[in-house]
Amino acid sequence: MKPIWIVDDDQSIRFVLEKALAREDLPVRSFTNPRDVLAALDDDEPQVLVSDIRMPGGSGIDLLAQVKERHPGLPVIIMTAFSDLDSAVSAFQGGAFEYLPKPFDLPKAVELIRRAVDESLREEVRDERLAQMPEMLGQAPAMQDVFRAIGRLSQSNVTVLITGESGSGKELVARALHKHSPRASGPFVAINTAAIPKDLLESELFGHERGAFTGAQTTRRGRFEQADGGTLFLDEIGDMPFDLQTRLLRVLSDGQFYRVGGHNPMRANVRVIAATHQNLEDRVKQGVFREDLFHRLNVIRLRLPPLRERREDIASLARFFLQKSAKELGVEAKRISDSALARLVSFDYPGNVRQLENVCHWLTVMAPAQVIEDKDLPPELLGEATLSPKPPVSVTPPQMPAPDVPGTTPGVDPTAAVHPVLDATARPAATGDWLKDLEREARQLLDAGQPDVWDTLTRRFEAQLIHTALELTRGRRIEAAQKLGIGRNTITRKIQELGLDD
């Protein structure tokens, strides 16, 4: 482990911290001013930086800014006298891990530094895992079969049919087949044949000439032309209109097609990968899918298992999606407790991997603390819909909307979901008085046509909770956050958002 750097012009502070950290078997390196720290960073890097605010030759706040430019993920603890607390709070805007007010209690200081070390080590492992993260995850035997098939097909241009339930990641498999094929340098073009109206699908696939129909003001290249030299992914092929299946069969047979309104034959060197959640054999028997097209597509078939058949992958997928959501939202990634993870693993996921990703995005937005517990999970995983009777104030988060592609960011509307601490079904109150008061207040505001009732009541509720916790802890924010069960970044952000600093 790298050493902890202590920066303070006070020799006694450095001595006390050095001895205390040495007893904890934590390596230490001390500095008397920010200039020496910046010079040392040219050749070395600390695990954690602990810096005073006021020192001859430079400010701890300025040092924080310069260190964060060079090492954004490095935890920095700012030491400050009581009169400097305003400066310390402003340091959070610069990315400080925490502040340590002087005079400090030595065991608490060591505990805070230990927490920063643990967080730093977690970040290193997390960054390493993300750097090594494959394009697809899966330890389950069924997924290993898929990976082996992708490997065997890596030097082939053969047509592939991918089957699997909605949300199971069929496009990810198609992209992997393209990436590991001789056509990897060419384009990968995807089209969902079920999402495009029948009248437009022909033009989307084959293009059109200018004036071919009303609104066709210019000549347009279709997806086959766009994918020339690469791969064309036809998703939900089972829903393709019957008459278009004939045109697709001709293209697959001889590589030749006509634009809509065109008279000159076009050719495109395209590898076709198709996917469907439907049973194409049944569609053939029903007379809605051409048998000859089915056999043309069904050269190599890959079955992608639903998530319930690969439960051993849920934990790693959940952690990956929590990391991914946090990065997209620009927040600290949340961790998940063993009991909450066990609930995730036991759920059947009718929406498969896509639904799990949506759940993780919802948790990143809505879970109140940095560690996700059972009670923080959305109702569909807790089975709350079966609870009875329901309390007077109860709102159920909607099911997450499913995007077309498993890799895209789910469209979560946080304002449409229940605020975790207001969900009476999750945590029954010891007394119903406050709920009755809340109900009366809500009725008054709603009857009066007050706008933003949800935001108004939520802000007042959060402000009262934080104010009460700060009173009990005499203004100590870290302790107040611990009592409330939220992260220190959360309480700092909420205090700023709610104007409690004023």
C-alpha positions in Angstrom: 0.0 0.0 0.0 1.2 3.5 -0.8 1.9 5.8 2.2 -0.4 8.4 3.7 0.9 11.9 3.3 0.5 14.4 6.1 0.9 18.1 5.3 1.1 20.5 8.3 3.5 23.2 9.4 2.8 22.2 13.1 5.5 19.6 14.1 3.3 18.3 17.0 0.4 17.5 14.7 2.7 15.6 12.3 4.3 13.7 15.2 1.0 12.7 16.8 -0.5 11.4 13.5 2.7 9.7 12.5 2.8 7.7 15.7 -0.9 6.9 15.7 -0.8 5.7 12.1 2.4 3.7 12.6 0.5 1.8 15.4 -2.1 0.9 12.8 0.7 -0.4 10.5 -0.1 2.4 8.0 3.0 3.9 6.2 3.3 7.7 6.5 5.2 10.5 4.8 5.2 14.0 6.2 5.5 17.5 4.7 5.7 21.0 6.1 4.3 22.9 3.1 2.3 22.4 -0.1 5.3 23.2 -2.4 7.1 20.0 -1.2 3.9 18.0 -1.8 3.5 19.1 -5.4 7.2 18.4 -6.1 6.9 14.9 -4.6 3.9 14.2 -6.8 6.1 14.2 -9.8 7.7 10.9 -8.7 5.3 9.4 -6.2 1.6 9.3 -5.2 -0.1 8.8 -1.7 -2.9 6.5 -0.8 -4.5 9.4 1.1 -3.6 13.0 1.6 -4.2 14.7 4.9 -3.6 18.5 4.8 -4.0 21.5 7.0 -5.8 24.5 5.6 -3.5 27.4 6.7 0.2 27.0 6.2 3.1 29.2 5.3 3.8 29.0 1.6 0.4 27.9 0.5 -3.3 27.1 1.3 -4.7 23.6 1.8 -7.6 24.5 -0.5 -5.2 25.5 -3.3 -3.3 22.3 -2.7 -6.5 20.3 -2.9 -7.4 21.9 -6.3 -3.9 21.2 -7.8 -3.8 17.6 -6.4 -7.3 16.9 -7.8 -6.2 18.0 -11.3 -3.5 15.4 -11.3 -5.2 12.7 -9.3 -9.0 13.1 -9.4 -9.6 9.9 -7.4 -7.2 10.6 -4.5 -9.1 11.0 -1.1 -8.0 14.3 0.5 -8.8 15.1 4.2 -8.7 18.8 5.2 -7.6 19.6 8.7 -9.0 22.9 10.0 -9.5 24.9 13.2 -13.1 25.8 14.1 -12.8 29.3 12.6 -12.0 27.7 9.3 -15.0 25.5 9.0 -16.6 27.6 6.3 -13.5 27.1 4.2 -13.6 23.4 5.0 -17.1 23.1 3.8 -16.3 25.0 0.6 -13.5 22.4 0.2 -16.2 19.8 -0.5 -16.9 21.7 -3.7 -13.3 20.9 -4.7 -13.7 17.2 -4.0 -12.4 16.8 -0.4 -13.1 13.4 1.1 -13.9 14.9 4.5 -12.7 17.6 6.9 -11.1 17.0 10.3 -11.7 19.9 12.8 -8.9 20.8 15.2 -8.4 20.0 18.0 -9.4 16.4 17.0 -9.9 13.2 18.9 -7.0 11.0 17.8 -8.9 7.7 17.5 -11.6 9.4 15.4 -8.9 10.9 13.2 -7.3 7.5 12.7 -10.8 6.0 12.0 -11.5 8.7 9.4 -8.1 8.1 7.7 -8.7 4.4 7.7 -12.1 5.0 6.0 -10.3 7.1 3.3 -7.8 4.3 2.8 -10.5 1.7 2.4 -12.3 3.9 -0.1 -9.1 4.5 -2.0 -8.3 0.8 -2.2 -11.9 0.1 -3.3 -11.5 2.7 -6.0 -8.3 1.1 -7.2 -9.9 -2.3 -7.5 -13.0 -0.8 -9.1 -11.0 1.1 -11.7 -8.9 -2.1 -12.4 -12.1 -4.1 -12.9 -13.7 -1.5 -15.1 -10.5 -1.3 -17.2 -10.5 -5.1 -17.6 -14.3 -5.3 -18.0 -15.2 -7.4 -21.0 -17.9 -6.3 -23.5 -20.1 -9.1 -22.1 -20.3 -10.6 -18.6 -21.2 -14.2 -17.8 -19.8 -17.1 -15.7 -22.9 -19.3 -16.2 -22.4 -22.4 -18.3 -25.0 -21.2 -20.8 -23.2 -17.9 -21.3 -19.9 -19.7 -21.6 -21.4 -21.7 -24.5 -22.4 -18.4 -26.2 -18.8 -17.1 -25.7 -17.3 -20.2 -27.2 -19.7 -20.0 -30.2 -18.6 -16.4 -30.8 -15.0 -17.5 -30.7 -15.6 -20.3 -33.2 -17.4 -17.9 -35.5 -14.7 -15.2 -35.2 -13.2 -16.0 -38.7 -16.5 -16.7 -40.4 -19.0 -14.6 -42.4 -21.8 -17.0 -42.0 -25.4 -15.8 -41.3 -26.3 -16.1 -37.6 -29.8 -16.2 -35.9 -29.8 -15.2 -32.3 -32.9 -16.2 -30.2 -33.7 -15.2 -26.7 -36.3 -13.3 -24.6 -36.6 -9.5 -24.8 -33.9 -7.7 -22.8 -31.5 -10.7 -22.7 -28.8 -8.8 -24.7 -29.2 -10.1 -28.2 -27.7 -6.9 -29.8 -24.6 -7.2 -27.5 -24.0 -10.7 -28.9 -24.5 -9.3 -32.5 -21.9 -6.6 -31.8 -19.5 -9.1 -30.3 -19.9 -11.3 -33.4 -19.1 -8.3 -35.6 -16.2 -7.1 -33.5 -14.5 -10.4 -33.6 -15.1 -11.1 -37.3 -13.0 -10.2 -40.4 -15.5 -7.4 -40.9 -14.6 -5.6 -37.7 -13.2 -2.6 -39.5 -16.5 -2.2 -41.4 -19.7 -0.6 -40.2 -22.2 -2.3 -37.7 -25.7 -1.2 -38.6 -28.7 -2.2 -36.5 -32.4 -1.9 -37.3 -35.4 -3.1 -35.2 -37.8 -4.3 -37.8 -40.7 -4.3 -35.3 -40.2 -0.6 -34.3 -40.6 0.8 -37.8 -44.0 1.1 -39.6 -44.5 -1.2 -42.5 -44.8 1.6 -45.0 -41.4 2.9 -44.0 -39.5 -0.3 -43.4 -38.8 -1.0 -47.1 -37.3 2.4 -47.5 -35.3 2.0 -44.3 -33.8 -1.3 -45.5 -33.3 -0.6 -49.2 -33.3 3.1 -49.5 -35.3 5.2 -52.0 -34.8 7.4 -55.1 -35.8 11.0 -55.2 -39.5 11.4 -55.9 -40.2 7.7 -55.2 -43.1 8.8 -52.9 -44.5 12.0 -51.3 -41.8 13.5 -49.2 -38.9 11.8 -50.9 -37.1 15.0 -51.8 -33.6 13.4 -52.0 -32.1 10.0 -52.8 -31.5 8.0 -49.6 -29.2 5.1 -48.9 -30.8 2.2 -47.0 -29.4 0.1 -44.2 -28.0 -2.5 -46.6 -26.0 0.1 -48.4 -24.9 1.7 -45.1 -23.6 -1.7 -43.9 -21.6 -2.4 -47.1 -18.4 -4.2 -46.0 -19.7 -4.7 -42.5 -22.6 -6.3 -40.6 -26.3 -5.6 -40.7 -28.2 -6.6 -37.5 -31.9 -7.2 -38.1 -33.6 -7.3 -34.7 -37.0 -8.8 -34.1 -37.0 -10.4 -37.5 -40.0 -12.5 -36.6 -42.2 -9.3 -36.9 -41.1 -8.4 -40.4 -44.1 -8.0 -42.8 -44.6 -11.0 -45.1 -44.1 -9.1 -48.4 -40.8 -7.6 -47.2 -39.6 -11.1 -46.3 -39.6 -11.9 -50.0 -37.4 -9.0 -50.8 -35.1 -9.8 -47.9 -34.8 -13.4 -49.2 -33.7 -12.2 -52.6 -31.0 -10.0 -51.1 -29.7 -12.9 -49.0 -29.7 -15.2 -52.0 -27.8 -13.0 -54.5 -26.8 -9.8 -52.7 -28.9 -7.7 -55.1 -31.7 -5.3 -54.4 -33.5 -2.2 -55.7 -34.1 1.1 -54.0 -37.8 2.1 -53.6 -38.6 3.8 -56.9 -35.3 2.7 -58.5 -34.7 0.8 -61.7 -31.0 0.0 -61.3 -30.0 -3.0 -59.3 -27.8 -2.3 -56.3 -25.3 -4.7 -54.6 -24.0 -4.7 -51.0 -21.4 -6.9 -49.4 -23.2 -7.4 -46.1 -23.1 -10.1 -43.4 -26.6 -10.5 -41.9 -27.2 -11.3 -38.2 -30.8 -11.7 -37.2 -32.5 -11.9 -33.8 -35.9 -12.6 -32.5 -37.7 -13.4 -29.2 -40.3 -15.4 -31.0 -40.4 -19.1 -32.0 -39.8 -18.9 -35.8 -40.8 -22.5 -36.3 -44.3 -21.6 -34.9 -44.4 -18.5 -37.0 -43.7 -20.6 -40.1 -46.5 -23.0 -39.2 -48.9 -20.1 -38.7 -48.1 -18.9 -42.2 -46.7 -15.5 -41.2 -43.1 -16.2 -41.8 -41.6 -17.6 -44.9 -40.1 -21.1 -44.5 -37.4 -20.5 -47.1 -36.3 -17.3 -45.3 -36.2 -19.1 -42.0 -33.8 -21.7 -43.4 -31.7 -19.0 -45.1 -31.4 -17.2 -41.7 -31.1 -20.3 -39.5 -27.6 -21.3 -40.7 -26.1 -20.9 -37.2 -28.4 -20.4 -34.2 -27.3 -19.0 -30.9 -29.7 -19.2 -28.0 -29.2 -16.5 -25.4 -30.4 -17.7 -22.0 -32.8 -15.6 -19.8 -31.3 -14.0 -16.7 -33.2 -16.5 -14.4 -31.2 -19.3 -16.0 -27.9 -17.6 -15.2 -28.4 -16.4 -11.6 -24.7 -16.8 -10.8 -24.1 -13.8 -13.1 -26.5 -11.4 -11.4 -24.1 -10.2 -8.7 -21.4 -9.2 -11.1 -23.9 -7.6 -13.5 -25.5 -5.6 -10.6 -22.1 -4.3 -9.5 -21.2 -3.4 -13.0 -24.5 -1.6 -13.7 -24.2 0.3 -10.4 -20.7 1.5 -11.5 -22.0 2.4 -14.9 -25.0 4.3 -13.6 -22.9 6.3 -11.1 -20.5 7.2 -13.9 -23.3 8.4 -16.2 -24.9 10.5 -13.4 -21.6 11.8 -12.1 -22.1 10.5 -8.5 -20.3 8.2 -6.2 -21.0 4.5 -7.0 -23.2 2.8 -4.4 -22.4 -0.6 -2.8 -24.9 -3.3 -2.0 -25.3 -5.3 1.1 -25.2 -9.1 1.0 -28.9 -9.4 2.0 -30.0 -6.9 -0.7 -27.8 -8.8 -3.2 -29.5 -12.0 -2.2 -32.9 -10.5 -3.0 -31.6 -9.4 -6.4 -30.3 -12.8 -7.2 -33.6 -14.5 -6.2 -35.8 -12.3 -8.4 -36.9 -13.8 -11.8 -36.5 -10.7 -14.0 -39.1 -11.0 -16.7 -37.3 -8.1 -18.4 -34.0 -9.9 -18.1 -30.6 -8.0 -18.1 -32.4 -4.8 -19.3 -34.6 -4.9 -16.2 -31.7 -5.5 -13.9 -29.9 -2.5 -15.4 -33.0 -0.4 -14.9 -33.2 -1.5 -11.2 -29.6 -0.6 -10.7 -30.1 2.8 -12.2 -33.2 3.4 -10.0 -31.1 2.4 -6.9 -28.4 4.8 -7.9 -30.9 7.6 -8.0 -33.3 6.7 -5.2 -31.4 4.7 -2.5 -30.8 7.1 0.4 -27.4 5.8 1.6 -24.1 4.7 0.0 -24.8 1.1 1.0 -28.0 -0.4 -0.5 -30.0 -2.4 2.0 -33.1 -4.6 1.5 -35.5 -1.8 2.3 -34.1 0.4 -0.4 -35.0 -2.1 -3.2 -37.9 -1.1 -5.5 -41.3 -2.6 -4.7 -41.3 -5.2 -7.5 -38.4 -6.9 -5.8 -39.8 -6.7 -2.3 -43.3 -7.9 -3.3 -44.9 -4.8 -1.7 -47.8 -5.0 -4.0 -49.2 -7.8 -1.9 -49.1 -5.9 1.3 -52.4 -5.0 2.9 -53.8 -2.7 4.2 -52.1 0.2 2.5 -51.3 3.3 4.6 -53.0 6.6 3.6 -49.8 8.0 2.0 -48.3 5.5 -0.3 -46.9 5.9 -3.8 -45.5 3.1 -5.8 -42.6 3.6 -8.2 -43.4 2.8 -11.8 -41.8 0.0 -13.7 -38.7 1.2 -15.4 -39.2 1.9 -19.1 -37.2 -0.5 -21.2 -34.8 1.0 -23.8 -34.3 -0.7 -27.2 -30.6 -1.6 -26.5 -29.4 -3.2 -23.3 -26.3 -1.0 -23.3 -28.2 2.4 -23.3 -29.0 4.5 -20.3 -32.5 3.6 -18.9 -35.0 6.4 -19.0 -35.7 6.8 -15.3 -37.8 9.7 -14.1 -36.8 10.2 -10.4 -39.7 12.5 -9.8 -42.1 9.7 -10.6 -40.8 7.4 -7.9 -41.5 7.4 -4.2 -39.0 9.1 -1.9 -37.5 6.2 0.2 -38.1 7.8 3.6 -41.7 8.6 2.7 -42.6 5.0 1.8 -44.7 3.9 4.7 -44.9 0.4 3.3 -41.2 -0.1 3.7 -40.8 1.2 7.2 -44.0 1.2 9.4 -44.1 4.2 11.7 -44.3 3.7 15.5 -47.2 6.1 15.6 -49.6 7.3 12.9 -49.8 10.9 14.1 -47.2 12.3 11.8 -48.7 10.5 8.9 -52.1 12.0 9.7 -50.5 15.5 9.9 -48.8 14.8 6.5 -52.1 13.7 5.0 -53.8 16.9 6.2 -51.1 19.1 4.9 -51.0 17.3 1.5 -54.8 17.6 1.2 -54.7 21.4 1.9 -52.0 21.9 -0.7 -53.7 19.7 -3.3 -57.1 21.3 -2.7 -55.6 24.8 -3.0 -54.0 23.9 -6.4 -50.5 24.4 -5.0 -47.9 23.5 -7.7 -45.0 21.1 -7.0 -46.7 19.6 -3.9 -44.3 16.6 -4.1 -41.2 18.8 -4.1 -42.5 21.1 -1.4 -43.3 18.4 1.1 -40.2 16.4 0.3 -37.9 19.4 0.9 -39.6 20.2 4.2 -39.4 16.6 5.3 -35.7 16.2 4.4 -34.9 19.6 6.0 -36.5 18.6 9.2 -34.8 15.3 9.4 -31.3 16.8 8.8 -32.0 19.7 11.2 -33.0 17.3 13.9 -30.0 15.1 13.4 -27.6 18.1 13.4 -29.2 19.3 16.6 -28.6 15.9 18.3 -25.0 15.8 17.1 -24.3 19.5 17.8 -23.6 20.2 14.2 -21.3 17.3 13.5 -22.2 16.4 9.9 -20.4 13.0 9.7 -22.2 11.8 12.8 -25.5 13.2 11.7 -25.2 11.4 8.3 -24.4 8.1 10.1 -27.4 8.5 12.4 -29.6 9.1 9.4 -28.1 6.2 7.4 -26.9 8.4 4.5 -23.5 9.2 3.1 -21.5 12.2 4.0 -21.6 13.5 0.4 -25.4 13.2 0.5 -25.8 15.2 3.7 -23.4 17.9 2.4 -25.3 18.1 -0.9 -28.7 18.2 0.8 -27.6 20.9 3.2 -26.6 23.0 0.2 -29.7 22.2 -1.8 -32.1 23.0 1.1 -30.3 26.1 2.2 -29.6 24.9 5.7 -26.2 26.6 5.7 -27.9 30.0 5.8 
